[in-house]
């Protein structure tokens, strides 16, 4: 897991680092600025510290750290509808294009297997290269709205308060028979 001379690892998050992870999330949001898909207010937002802390305590938060120990990315998951839901992957833009997002996603897939879950779901922007096309390369497939579970429709309603959900999609990756 390295790019140039930068080495990193993926591990369970520690609750003491959630402040840094919130800053990583805020920095990663800057990638959306030129897209016009997020409001200026949303670009300044981040996953709330209490959510990150709770997820760290529950084993639902994974951190990418440089070999120096500095956190540079995270994956946040939750259990919804009998499947693992990928709430968020964020990688600091200074560490982008180094395979960290893919390594975090692999950790999420491994976690679904460990929990003996057969599917991982997520919601993402359909056309941004680092969103739906990235996940499609890793085995995720867009699902039709008519196939969305009630909890997905509820998440979509919440997202619609701040986002144009017509530009988003839900994707699912089957893990297989476990």
C-alpha positions in Angstrom: 0.0 0.0 0.0 2.2 2.8 -1.1 2.5 5.6 -3.6 5.9 7.2 -4.2 7.4 7.3 -0.8 4.2 7.7 1.1 3.1 4.6 3.0 -0.2 4.2 4.9 -2.3 1.6 6.6 -6.0 1.1 7.4 -7.0 0.4 10.9 -10.0 0.8 13.3 -10.4 4.4 14.2 -9.6 5.7 17.7 -12.1 8.1 19.3 -9.3 10.4 20.2 -8.7 11.3 16.5 -12.3 12.2 15.5 -11.4 16.0 15.5 -8.7 15.3 12.9 -11.1 13.1 10.9 -13.7 15.9 10.8 -11.0 18.2 9.4 -10.1 15.6 6.8 -13.8 15.4 5.9 -14.0 19.2 5.6 -10.9 19.3 3.4 -12.3 16.5 1.2 -15.5 18.5 0.7 -13.5 21.1 -1.2 -13.3 18.6 -4.1 -17.0 19.3 -4.6 -16.6 23.1 -4.9 -16.2 23.3 -8.7 -19.0 20.9 -9.3 -21.8 23.1 -8.1 -23.5 20.1 -6.5 -23.1 21.3 -2.9 -24.0 24.7 -1.4 -21.3 26.9 0.1 -22.8 25.9 3.5 -22.6 22.2 2.7 -19.0 22.6 1.6 -18.1 23.8 5.1 -20.0 20.9 6.8 -18.5 17.6 8.0 -19.7 14.4 9.7 -20.5 15.5 13.2 -17.8 14.7 15.8 -20.3 12.9 18.1 -21.3 10.6 15.1 -17.6 9.9 14.4 -16.9 9.2 18.1 -19.8 6.9 18.5 -18.8 5.0 15.3 -15.2 4.7 16.5 -16.5 3.2 19.8 -18.8 0.8 17.9 -16.2 -0.4 15.3 -18.0 1.4 12.5 -15.2 3.8 11.6 -11.9 2.9 9.9 -9.0 5.3 9.5 -6.3 5.6 6.9 -3.0 6.7 8.5 0.3 7.6 7.1 3.3 5.6 8.4 3.8 8.6 10.7 0.5 7.9 12.3 -1.3 10.9 10.9 -4.9 10.2 9.9 -5.5 11.1 6.2 -8.9 9.4 5.5 -11.7 7.4 6.9 -14.6 5.2 6.1 -17.8 5.4 8.2 -20.3 2.5 8.0 -23.6 1.6 9.7 -25.9 -1.4 9.7 -29.2 -0.6 7.8 -31.8 -3.0 6.5 -29.6 -6.1 7.1 -26.7 -4.7 5.0 -23.6 -2.6 5.6 -24.2 1.0 4.6 -21.2 3.0 3.6 -22.1 6.4 5.0 -18.9 8.2 4.0 -15.4 7.8 2.6 -13.3 10.9 2.9 -9.6 11.2 2.0 -7.7 14.4 2.4 -7.1 16.0 -1.0 -3.3 16.2 -0.3 -3.3 12.4 -0.2 -5.6 11.8 -3.2 -4.9 9.5 -6.1 -2.8 7.2 -4.0 -5.2 4.3 -3.6 -6.3 5.3 -0.1 -9.9 5.5 -1.0 -9.8 2.1 -2.6 -8.0 0.6 0.4 -10.7 2.1 2.7 -13.3 0.5 0.5 -11.6 -2.8 0.6 -11.6 -2.5 4.4 -15.4 -1.9 4.3 -15.9 -5.0 2.1 -13.8 -7.0 4.5 -15.9 -5.7 7.4 -19.1 -6.8 5.6 -17.6 -10.3 5.2 -16.5 -10.4 8.8 -20.1 -9.5 9.9 -21.4 -12.2 7.5 -23.5 -9.6 5.6 -24.3 -10.3 1.9 -24.5 -6.7 0.7 -23.0 -3.2 1.0 -25.1 -0.2 0.0 -24.2 3.5 -0.5 -25.6 6.6 -1.9 -23.5 8.8 -4.2 -23.4 11.3 -7.0 -24.0 9.5 -10.3 -21.6 11.3 -12.6 -18.6 12.5 -10.5 -15.5 10.3 -11.4 -14.7 9.8 -7.7 -18.2 8.8 -6.9 -20.4 6.3 -8.8 -17.8 5.5 -11.5 -15.2 4.8 -8.7 -17.7 2.5 -6.9 -18.7 0.7 -10.1 -15.0 -0.2 -10.7 -15.2 -1.9 -7.3 -18.3 -4.1 -8.1 -21.1 -1.7 -7.0 -24.1 -1.5 -9.3 -26.8 1.2 -9.4 -30.2 0.0 -8.3 -33.5 1.2 -9.7 -35.6 3.5 -7.5 -38.3 0.9 -7.6 -35.9 -1.6 -5.9 -34.9 0.8 -3.1 -35.7 -0.3 0.4 -37.8 2.0 2.7 -34.7 3.1 4.6 -33.1 4.1 1.3 -36.1 6.2 0.4 -36.0 7.8 3.8 -32.3 8.7 3.4 -33.1 10.1 0.0 -35.9 12.3 1.5 -33.3 13.6 4.0 -30.7 14.2 1.3 -33.3 16.1 -0.8 -33.4 18.8 1.9 -29.9 19.9 0.8 -29.1 18.1 -2.5 -30.5 17.6 -5.9 -31.2 13.8 -5.5 -31.9 13.5 -9.2 -28.1 13.6 -9.6 -27.5 10.8 -7.0 -28.1 7.1 -7.0 -28.0 4.2 -4.6 -25.6 1.4 -5.4 -25.2 -2.1 -4.0 -22.4 -4.6 -4.0 -23.1 -8.2 -3.4 -20.6 -9.9 -1.2 -21.7 -13.4 -2.1 -22.8 -16.4 -0.1 -21.3 -16.5 3.3 
